[in-house]
Amino acid sequence: MKTHKPDLARFAICVENSEYPASLELHKTYRVLPDEEAAEDGDLRIVDESGEDYLYPAEYFVVLEVPRQTAQALTKSFLRHARHAA
């Protein structure tokens, strides 16, 4: 599996959570971790409400295309939140 630098992180907005209401919030932005195998199977590896990463159907999300500066700011925020939650 390829690893990406934090400033190349991807993000997605949840647009469907009917099967996972405790794990996913509608309209919330989630961090997407790289996982080529999952993508080939139609899934995304998402860091969900538990703070752990799990596979979810890609159709549950809209992947965001954001400028590098926005991706960097979001990555810093997600990582800072993860450290405080640990």
GIURSUL-V844909 format. One record per residue. SS is DSSP state (A for helix, B for strand, O for the rest). PHI is phi as a letter, one per 20 degrees, with the letter a starting at -180 (* if undefined). OMEGA is omega in whole degrees, 0 to 359 (none if undefined). Layout:
ss phi omega
SS PHI OMEGA
SS PHI OMEGA
This chain:
ss phi omega
O * 178
O f 174
O d 179
O d 174
O f 181
A g 182
A f 177
A d 181
O f 178
B d 182
B c 180
B b 177
B d 178
B f 179
O d 179
O b 179
O b 188
O g 180
O e 184
O c 185
O f 180
O e 185
O d 184
O c 175
O d 177
O g 174
O m 178
O e 177
B e 179
B c 175
B e 178
B d 177
B e 180
O f 176
O a 184
A f 179
A f 179
A f 180
A f 178
A f 179
O e 179
O n 181
B d 172
B c 175
B e 187
B d 170
B e 188
O e 184
O f 179
O f 184
O n 178
O d 178
B e 180
B b 177
B e 176
B c 178
B g 181
A g 182
A f 176
A e 187
B c 167
B d 180
B f 183
B e 170
O d 184
O c 176
O f 181
A g 182
A f 178
A f 179
A f 179
A f 180
A f 178
A f 180
A f 179
A g 181
A f 179
A f 181
A f 178
A f 179
A f 180
A f 179
A f 180
A f 181
A f 183
O f none
